[in-house]
């Protein structure tokens, strides 16, 4: 009898939750379809309902209502395309979801991975992610996503490095995130600073695997520092930069060009910035 009672109780709980979810969906759907003025904020052809009204209609199912809003937004993007959906409306919908559940990471992930296909939306997405950092102060992914947007979409390496540095300072950030600022320092040609950062990470790491990764990067930076010093020395003597690293060998500056600590890679001259880099990185 007790087993049957527990089974009936589970069924009752499941049916009750389903009814609540359906009612919430009907209420939210109604406000989304019918509300045009007053409570919501008008964004083009669509309306973003106010968070107060959504919380009232959710009846304790805020997370489920937030999921419904995300489903609605996803379907709309599927219908009109991410570039055609008004940015203010899309961001407004995701803000509404985060107001229902401040710890929900999905809207921020959605903005980074999907809305970023609309280049015009990048500044608004960055602002949305910054807002998320206040609501989720321990979430290292938010500053990381800001960093990657600056790098991939805006091509601003310095800003990308600054935000990567913010992400790397989170105690719970994974090792690859903590290493990321050194990569941006490398892209800026700041090899000595990158070396110091990597050396600090190496000394503080307790993982042998991570130390092996860091050791390679440290060796890379040391070789780049030496090679770039030789290039500057060559310029000081001949008043021009070498056309290739082989000229350093022919001029007697170095017996041979060293190989990077990574297989199938080589050092080359970046003629635009007059510095040595590792090919393909």
N, C-alpha and C positions, 0 to 999 in steps of 0.2 A: 504493500500500500504506500509506504513512504517513497519507494522508487517512482511509482505512478504520480504521487503528489509533486515530487520534484520535477518530473517531466512536464506536468500540467503547468507548474509555476513558470518553467522556462518558456513554454509556448505562450502563456499569458503575457510574460514580459516582452517577448519578441513581437507579438501582435500589438501590444500597447505602444512599443517604440515605433513600430511601423505606422500606426495610426497617427501618432504625434508628428512623425516625419512627413506624412502625407498632408496633414493639416497645415504644418509649417510651410510645406512646398506650395500648397494652394494659396495661403495668405501672402507669401512672398511673391509668388507668380502673379497674383492679383495686383499687388502694389507695383510690380515691375511693368505689368502690361497696361494698367489703368492710370497710375499716378502720373500727372503731367505738370502739376504746379504745386507750390506750397512746400510740402515736406521734403522733397528731393531737390537735387541740384541738376538743372537742365544742361545736358551736354549733347548738342546736335539733336539727332532724331531719338536718342535714348535718354533714359532717366536713371540717375544713381539714387536709390532710396537712402534716406537718412539712417544712420546707425541706430538712433534711438528707436525708430519705428521697427527696424529689423529685429532689434533685441526684444521688443515687446511682442512681436509676432512669432519669434522663435520658440517661445515657451520652454526655455531651458535647452533647446537644441541648436545653440549658436554655431557649433562646429558643422553640423549638418546643413544649416542654412548657408553658411559660408561655402560649403562644397557645392551647393546648388548654384550659387552665384558664379563660382568658378566654371561650372559646367555650362551655364548660360553664356559666359564670356567666351569660352572655348568654341561653342557652337557658332557664335556670332563671327568669330574670326574665321571659322571654316566656311561660313557663308559669303562673307565680303572680302576676306583676306586681311592679313595683319596690317598692311599698309593703308587700307581704306577705313579701318575702324578709327574713330576720333581718339587721339591720344588721351585727351582729358577724361573722356568717358572710361576708357580702359583702366587708367590709373585710378580714377574715382571708384570704380567697382572693386579693384584690389584693395584700396584703402578701406572700403566698407567691410571687406572680409577680415582685414587685420584689426579693425575696431571690434568686430564680433569676437575674434580670438587673437589677441595680441601675440601669442606664441606660435601662431601658424606660419610656417616658413614657405608654404606653397606659393602664395601670391608673389613673394620676392623672387623665388625660383622661376616662376612663370614669366615675370617681367624680364629677368635676365636672359633666359633661354629662348623665349618666343617673341616677346614684344621688341627685343633689340634688333629684329630683322627690319624694323622700321627705323631708319637712321635718324629721322626727325624726332623720334621718341627718346633718344639716348639721354639728353639733359633731364627730361622728366623722370626717366627710369633711375638715373643717378640720385636725383632728389628723393625719390621714393625709397631707395635703398638706404640713404642717409637717415631718413625718418625711421626705418626699420631698426637701425643701430640703436636708437633711443629706446625702442620697445623691447629689443632683444640684445641687451648689452654684452652678452657672452657668446654671441653668434659670430664666429670668425668668417663665415662664408660671405656675409654682407659686404665688409670692406674688400674682401678678395674679389667679389664680382664687380665692385666699383673699379678696382684696379684693372681688371681684364677688359672692362668696357673702355677705359681710357687707352689701353694698349691696342686692342683689336679694332675698335670702332673709331676712336678719335685720334689715334696715332700720337698720343702725348705720353712719351716714355717717362718723363720726370713725374708727372701726376700719377702715372701707373705705379712708379716706384714708391711714391709717398703713401699711397693707399695699400700697397703690398706690405709696406713697413708696418702700417697700422694692424693689418691682419696678422702679421708675423708676431706681434707683441701679445696676442691672446694666449694665455697659458694652455688652452686646450687645442691650439692650432696644430695640425699634423706637421711632420718634418718637412714635407715638400713645400708647404706654405712658408715655413720659417726660412727656407733657402731662397725663396722667390726674390726678395729684394736684391740679393747678390747678383742675380741674373740681369736685373734692370741696371744695376751699377756697371756690369760688364757691357751692356748695350750702350751705356753713356761713356765708355772708355775709362771708367774710374776703377782700374784694376786693383790698386793698392787698398782702397776702401773696401772693395769686395773681398779681398784677401783677409783683411782684418775681421770682417763680419763672419766669414766662413771659419776662420781659426777660432773665433769665440764659440761658434756653434759646435765645432769639433771638441773643444775642451770641456764643454758643458754636456755633451751627449753621453748617454749611458748605453746606447745601442751600438753594437759592433757593426751591424749592417749599415747604419747611418754614418758611422765613422768612415767606413770604406767609401761611401758615396762622397762624403765631404773631403776625404783625402785626395780623390781624383780632381775635384774642383779646386782645391788648394794648389795642387801641382800645376794645374792649368793656369791659374792666375800668376803663379811665380814665373812660369815660362813666358807668359805674355808681358809681364813687367820687364823682364830682361830683354826680350826682342824689341819692345817699343823703345827701351832706353838706347838700344843699338841704332834703331832707325833715326832717333833724334840726334845721336852722335854723328851718324852719316850725314845728316842734313847740315849740322854745324860745320863739318869739314868741306863738303862739296856744294853747299848752298842749294841743294835740291834734294827731294826725297827719292829713294831708290824706286826703280820701276818694278822690281820684284825682290823677294827675300834672297834670291840667289846672288844678287849684287853684294849683299852683306858678306857672303862667303868669298866671292871673288876679290873683294876689297880687304879680306883678311880680318874682318871684325869677329867672325865666328867660324869654327872649322866645318860645321854642317848645321842644317836647319833641324832643330829637334822635332820629334814627333809628339803630338798631343797625347795625353793619357787616355784617349778614347780611340778605339779601333776605326780604321777607314776614315780618319779625319786628317786634315793638314792645316798648317797656318798659311794665311794669305794676307796680302796688303789690301786694306780698305783705302783706295785712293781718294775717295770723297772726304774722309776724315783724317787721312794720313796716319793710320795706325794699323797695327797687326791684330787680326782677329782669327778665330778658328772657323774654318769653312763650314757652312751649314748650321751655325748656331748663333 
